Amino acid sequence: QVQLVESGGGLVQAGGSLRLSCAASGRTLSNYGMGWFRQVPGKEREWVATISRSGSSRYYADSVKGRFTISRDNAKTTGYLQMNLLKPEDTAVYYCAATYSTGTSGSDGRLYPYWGQGTQVTVSS
């Protein structure tokens, strides 16, 4: 199995940027598609973005399209989520996840057997 650890969260003002990282260990990262999700206490988990095993396909939720960019470096076994033009409504705990699934947008969290512990992102107005 693969272990995932997120980092890079923090407090930022609206309009600012953050880059989240997801470090993978245990198995070759290129075997997995990667996704980012977020969750606010008391609300359902929300899918944010997905990137395919090779990085050639990327999918985004409408709420972040044009502001967030998902990427990966399989040589470094790390995935990234660059978040620009942040808004207060982006405040959440962000999780990275790994999936064997291919050929879909990866928006269903049930496709992901491996999850990180999460990193808090807080955007102040």
C-alpha contacts under 8 A as a table, 3 or more apart, distances in Angstrom:
res1	aa1	res2	aa2	distance
1	Q	26	G	6.13
1	Q	27	R	6.23
1	Q	114	Y	7.80
2	V	24	A	6.48
2	V	25	S	5.62
2	V	26	G	4.69
2	V	27	R	5.22
2	V	29	L	7.94
2	V	98	A	7.93
2	V	114	Y	6.74
3	Q	24	A	5.55
3	Q	25	S	5.19
3	Q	26	G	6.04
3	Q	114	Y	7.08
3	Q	115	W	7.51
3	Q	116	G	7.12
4	L	22	C	6.23
4	L	23	A	5.59
4	L	24	A	4.65
4	L	25	S	6.66
4	L	96	C	7.24
4	L	97	A	7.31
4	L	114	Y	7.43
4	L	115	W	6.23
4	L	116	G	4.60
4	L	117	Q	7.67
5	V	22	C	5.41
5	V	23	A	5.18
5	V	24	A	6.63
5	V	96	C	7.93
5	V	116	G	5.11
5	V	117	Q	6.51
5	V	118	G	7.63
6	E	20	L	6.89
6	E	21	S	5.48
6	E	22	C	4.38
6	E	23	A	6.41
6	E	95	Y	7.02
6	E	96	C	6.78
6	E	116	G	6.23
6	E	117	Q	6.96
6	E	118	G	5.98
6	E	119	T	6.00
7	S	20	L	5.74
7	S	21	S	5.24
7	S	22	C	6.55
7	S	119	T	6.09
8	G	18	L	7.04
8	G	19	R	5.94
8	G	20	L	4.53
8	G	21	S	6.09
8	G	119	T	7.27
9	G	18	L	7.08
9	G	19	R	7.57
9	G	20	L	6.20
9	G	119	T	5.35
9	G	120	Q	5.26
9	G	121	V	4.92
9	G	122	T	7.92
10	G	18	L	7.92
10	G	119	T	7.99
10	G	120	Q	6.16
10	G	121	V	5.05
10	G	122	T	6.11
11	L	121	V	6.19
11	L	122	T	4.74
11	L	123	V	5.90
11	L	124	S	7.31
12	V	16	G	6.10
12	V	17	S	7.22
12	V	18	L	7.67
12	V	121	V	7.93
12	V	122	T	6.34
12	V	123	V	5.03
12	V	124	S	6.27
13	Q	16	G	5.56
13	Q	86	L	7.63
13	Q	123	V	5.36
13	Q	124	S	4.78
13	Q	125	S	6.20
14	A	85	L	6.91
14	A	86	L	5.30
14	A	87	K	5.01
14	A	88	P	6.25
14	A	123	V	5.68
14	A	124	S	5.67
14	A	125	S	5.32
15	G	84	N	7.02
15	G	85	L	4.15
15	G	86	L	4.89
15	G	87	K	6.41
16	G	84	N	6.12
16	G	85	L	5.45
16	G	86	L	5.53
17	S	82	Q	7.48
17	S	83	M	5.40
17	S	84	N	4.40
17	S	85	L	6.23
17	S	86	L	6.19
18	L	82	Q	6.17
18	L	83	M	5.25
18	L	84	N	6.75
19	R	80	Y	6.79
19	R	81	L	5.61
19	R	82	Q	4.37
19	R	83	M	5.91
20	L	80	Y	5.50
20	L	81	L	5.00
20	L	82	Q	6.36
20	L	83	M	7.85
21	S	78	T	6.68
21	S	79	G	5.71
21	S	80	Y	4.54
21	S	81	L	6.55
22	C	78	T	5.39
22	C	79	G	4.88
22	C	80	Y	6.11
22	C	96	C	6.33
22	C	116	G	7.88
23	A	77	T	6.21
23	A	78	T	4.54
23	A	79	G	6.57
24	A	27	R	7.73
24	A	29	L	6.54
24	A	77	T	5.48
24	A	78	T	5.93
25	S	28	T	7.52
25	S	29	L	7.70
25	S	77	T	7.27
27	R	31	N	7.80
28	T	31	N	5.79
28	T	32	Y	7.96
28	T	74	N	7.99
28	T	77	T	7.28
29	L	32	Y	5.74
29	L	53	R	7.86
29	L	74	N	5.89
29	L	77	T	5.38
29	L	78	T	7.66
30	S	33	G	7.51
30	S	53	R	5.25
30	S	54	S	6.62
30	S	74	N	5.71
30	S	77	T	7.80
31	N	53	R	6.26
31	N	100	Y	7.11
32	Y	52	S	7.50
32	Y	53	R	5.33
32	Y	98	A	5.70
32	Y	99	T	5.24
32	Y	100	Y	5.18
32	Y	101	S	7.66
33	G	50	T	7.29
33	G	51	I	5.91
33	G	52	S	4.60
33	G	53	R	4.54
33	G	98	A	5.68
33	G	99	T	5.07
33	G	100	Y	6.24
33	G	101	S	6.83
33	G	102	T	7.05
34	M	50	T	5.68
34	M	51	I	5.41
34	M	52	S	6.57
34	M	53	R	7.28
34	M	79	G	7.45
34	M	96	C	7.05
34	M	97	A	5.67
34	M	98	A	4.61
34	M	99	T	6.20
35	G	47	W	7.84
35	G	48	V	7.47
35	G	49	A	5.61
35	G	50	T	4.17
35	G	51	I	6.33
35	G	96	C	5.64
35	G	97	A	5.17
35	G	98	A	6.35
35	G	99	T	7.83
35	G	106	G	7.00
35	G	107	S	7.96
36	W	47	W	6.45
36	W	48	V	5.38
36	W	49	A	5.30
36	W	50	T	6.40
36	W	81	L	7.64
36	W	94	Y	6.89
36	W	95	Y	5.62
36	W	96	C	4.49
36	W	97	A	6.27
37	F	45	R	6.72
37	F	46	E	5.50
37	F	47	W	4.40
37	F	48	V	5.01
37	F	49	A	7.12
37	F	94	Y	5.72
37	F	95	Y	5.15
37	F	96	C	6.33
37	F	97	A	7.77
38	R	45	R	5.74
38	R	46	E	5.24
38	R	47	W	6.47
38	R	48	V	6.80
38	R	92	A	5.79
38	R	93	V	5.40
38	R	94	Y	4.27
38	R	95	Y	5.89
39	Q	43	K	6.61
39	Q	44	E	6.38
39	Q	45	R	4.52
39	Q	46	E	6.02
39	Q	92	A	5.29
39	Q	93	V	5.34
39	Q	94	Y	6.62
40	V	43	K	5.45
40	V	44	E	7.35
40	V	45	R	7.33
40	V	91	T	7.39
40	V	92	A	4.85
40	V	93	V	6.45
41	P	92	A	7.97
47	W	61	A	6.73
47	W	107	S	5.54
47	W	108	D	7.35
47	W	109	G	7.32
48	V	60	Y	5.96
48	V	61	A	5.23
48	V	64	V	6.97
48	V	107	S	7.76
49	A	58	R	7.28
49	A	59	Y	5.44
49	A	60	Y	4.37
49	A	61	A	6.13
49	A	70	I	6.62
49	A	106	G	8.00
49	A	107	S	7.43
50	T	58	R	5.63
50	T	59	Y	5.16
50	T	60	Y	6.65
50	T	70	I	7.02
50	T	105	S	6.56
50	T	106	G	5.94
50	T	107	S	7.28
51	I	55	G	5.61
51	I	56	S	7.54
51	I	57	S	5.77
51	I	58	R	4.51
51	I	59	Y	6.56
51	I	70	I	6.58
51	I	71	S	6.80
51	I	72	R	7.77
52	S	55	G	4.96
52	S	56	S	6.34
52	S	57	S	5.27
52	S	58	R	6.50
52	S	102	T	7.13
53	R	56	S	7.77
54	S	57	S	7.70
55	G	58	R	6.99
55	G	71	S	6.78
55	G	72	R	6.56
58	R	70	I	7.14
58	R	105	S	7.82
59	Y	105	S	5.83
59	Y	106	G	7.98
60	Y	64	V	6.61
60	Y	65	K	5.60
61	A	64	V	5.68
61	A	65	K	6.11
62	D	65	K	5.16
64	V	67	R	5.45
64	V	68	F	5.58
65	K	68	F	6.15
66	G	69	T	7.76
67	R	83	M	6.17
67	R	84	N	5.13
67	R	85	L	6.06
67	R	86	L	7.67
68	F	81	L	6.74
68	F	82	Q	5.49
68	F	83	M	4.47
68	F	84	N	5.97
69	T	81	L	5.69
69	T	82	Q	5.04
69	T	83	M	6.60
70	I	79	G	7.63
70	I	80	Y	5.74
70	I	81	L	4.61
70	I	82	Q	6.38
71	S	79	G	5.90
71	S	80	Y	5.17
71	S	81	L	6.49
72	R	77	T	7.72
72	R	78	T	5.87
72	R	79	G	4.12
72	R	80	Y	5.79
73	D	76	K	5.35
73	D	77	T	5.94
73	D	78	T	5.44
73	D	79	G	6.20
74	N	77	T	4.56
74	N	78	T	6.34
74	N	79	G	7.87
75	A	78	T	7.88
83	M	86	L	6.57
86	L	90	D	6.48
86	L	123	V	6.75
87	K	90	D	5.38
87	K	91	T	7.58
87	K	123	V	6.14
87	K	124	S	7.80
87	K	125	S	7.54
88	P	91	T	5.64
88	P	122	T	7.32
88	P	123	V	4.69
88	P	124	S	5.69
88	P	125	S	5.95
89	E	123	V	7.56
90	D	121	V	7.59
90	D	122	T	7.47
90	D	123	V	6.71
91	T	120	Q	7.80
91	T	121	V	5.37
91	T	122	T	4.57
91	T	123	V	5.44
92	A	120	Q	6.06
92	A	121	V	5.52
92	A	122	T	6.62
93	V	118	G	5.84
93	V	119	T	5.38
93	V	120	Q	4.33
93	V	121	V	5.97
94	Y	118	G	5.26
94	Y	119	T	5.29
94	Y	120	Q	6.20
94	Y	121	V	6.95
95	Y	115	W	6.88
95	Y	116	G	5.83
95	Y	117	Q	6.69
95	Y	118	G	4.45
95	Y	119	T	6.64
96	C	115	W	5.96
96	C	116	G	5.60
96	C	118	G	7.21
97	A	112	Y	6.05
97	A	113	P	7.61
97	A	114	Y	5.45
97	A	115	W	4.35
97	A	116	G	6.31
98	A	112	Y	5.49
98	A	113	P	6.74
98	A	114	Y	5.23
98	A	115	W	6.62
99	T	111	L	6.05
99	T	112	Y	4.52
99	T	113	P	6.35
99	T	114	Y	7.02
100	Y	111	L	7.70
100	Y	112	Y	7.49
101	S	104	T	7.35
101	S	106	G	7.48
101	S	111	L	6.56
102	T	106	G	7.87
104	T	107	S	7.96
106	G	109	G	7.43
106	G	111	L	7.00
108	D	111	L	5.86
108	D	112	Y	7.96
109	G	112	Y	5.63
110	R	113	P	7.36
112	Y	115	W	7.27
